Amino acid sequence: MIGILTKPKSEWSLIEKETPNQTKLFTEYVLLLALIPAVAAFIGYGLIGINYGWIKVSGVSWGLGMAINSYLTSIISVFVTSFVINALAPSFGVQKNSGRAFQLVVFSMIPMWVGGIFMVLPTLAIISSLIGIYSLYHLYIGLDFTMKPTTEKKVGYFVVSLLVLIVVYIIIGYILGITIGRIFEPDELRGLRELNRMFN
């Protein structure tokens, strides 16, 4: 994992030589690394809290909800994004390979998951987003070692794959945020929402 962060091209060349094993990737990478932002979110929102004006909001239930949202969003996004990227492969002159598409998405998301440690302080969440940009770089260079589009098709395939990753992540996070958020919403936030309704 250190190699993918410090020597991306060298690590991707090693990944290229591996036979894709989606079960192994899921159990040894996705399930474990997705815990980093999830646990950080639990600590950040559940124990440390965040200020909404003059009100500090925190609570174990809220932290648990944020953690569940983060964890499920990561897991579902990996499967949906890799499925779509693989399905789009023929449109860019690339042969379908679900294993390689899964490799591409999983290893590209590692920097984002590791950067999720900054969620331990909600005010530093922006740093996690900035580190997530490094994941986009991995998505770009990883295409050459996994799906292997031609030079002419690479940029187009990358842009579409990037949009798929971002849109899928946002939509899933939003849907889960609404459903899970209502269940684990702290009283302070519920009260602020009611006040907002009264004055609007």
N, C-alpha and C positions, 0 to 999 in steps of 0.2 A: 504493500500500500504506500510506503514511503516513496518508492520509486515513481509511482504515478504522479506524485506531487512535486518531486524534485527533478526527475529526468523523464519527462513525459514521452518523448519520441523513442527513447531507448526502451521504456516500459511497454509502449504500444507495439514495438517490434517483437517483444517477447509474447505479448498477448496474441499476436497474429499467429504464432507458432502453436498455440494451444488449441485443442479441440474444444469447442464451446460446450459447456455443461450447464444448462440453465438451472437445474436443481442445485448444483454446487454453488453457482454464483448467487443464487437467491439466499441460500442458508448461510453461506460464509461471508457474504458481502452485504447484500441488501438488508437482511434482517438485523444484522449487527450494527452496520454503519448508520442506518436510519435511526438508531437509538440515540445517537449523539445529539442531534437537534431536538429530539423528543424529550430526552432527559433534561437537557439544558432549558427547554421551554417550561418544563414542570418546575424546575428550580426558580427560573426567572419570574414566571407569572404566579406560581403557587406560593413561593416562600419569600421572594424579594419584592415582587409587585411593581406596579407602574403608576405614575401620577397622572390623574385626569384633572387638571386644574388644581383645586384645593383638596381633592379627594385622592387618597392612595388606595388603589385597588389591588388586592391579592387574595389568596385563598387556595387551599389544597384542591378543592373541587375545580376551580378555574384552571389551575396548573395542570391537573389531570386531563381536563378537556383539551387544552392546548397541546399537550403531549400526544394524546390520541389522534388529534387532528393532524399534527405533523407526521406522525408515524404512518398512519393510513394513507395520507396524501403521497408520501414518498413511495410506499409499496405499490399502490394502485397506479401511480404515474409511470413507474418503471415498466409495468406490463402493458399499459395502454400505449405509451409512447413507442416502445419497441415494436409493438404490433403494427402501429400505423407506419412507422419508418420502413418496416419490412414490406408492408403492403404497397407502399409507394415506390419501392425499388425499381420495378419494371419501367415506370414512367421516366426514369433517369438512366435507362440502359443497364441496370444492375440486376443480377440474378437474385431472387429471393433467398434469404438465409436467416431464419428466425433466431438461430443461435448467435450468429454474428451481430444481428441487430440488438439482441439482448446484451451482448458483451459491450457494444458501443454505448448504450444508454447507462448501464451499470457503472462502468469505469469512468464515464464522463461525469457522472453525478457525485463521485467520491469527493472532489474538492468542496462541493456545496454541502455535503453531509458533514465533513470535517469542520468547515467554517461555521456550521450551525452551533458550535460550542459557544459562540458569542451570544447566543440567545439566553445564556445564563443571566445576562443583564439586558433586559428589554430595550434600554436606551442605546445599546450597542448593536441592535439587530441589523442596522444599516450595514455594518461591517460584514455580516453574514451574506448580505445581498451582493456586496462588492466582491467578496471572495467567490461568490457564485458565478461571476463573470469568467473566472478561470475554468469553470466547467464548460462554458461555451467554447473556449479555446480547445479543450479536450475533445469536444464533439466534432470540431472542425478537423483536427489532425487525426482523430480516431477513425474517421471515414476511410482514410487511405489504407488502414490496416484491417478493417473489418468488411465494410460493404464494397469498397474499392471501386468507386465511380471513376469515369474517365476525367481527365483534367477539365475538359469542356463542360462536363455535367456536375462537377464537384460543388461549385459555388451555389448553383441552383438547388442541389440536393441538400446542402448544408443549411441554406436559408429556410427551406421548407421544413427540414428536421428541427431546426431551432424554433420555428414558430409553433410546430406541433408540441415540442417539449414545454414551451412557455405557456401556451394556451391550455394544454391538458393539465398542467400543474395548477394554474390559476383557477380553472373551472372546478377541478376536484376539490381543491382547498376551499373554494367558496361554498360549494355544496355541503361539504362536511362541516365547514365553519358555521353554517346556518343551523344544521341539524344538531351537531354536537354542542355548539355554542349555547343553544337554548336550554339544553339539559344541564350544562355545567356553569351557566352564567352566574357570576357573583351578585349578591344583593345590591352592591354599590352601583354596578353597571345597569342593573335593572331599574334602579331608582333614577339614575341619570337619564335613561331613555324615557321614563315616564314624565320627568320634568321637561324634557325636550318636547314631548307631545303636547304638554299643557301650554307651552309658550309659543308653539308654532301651529 
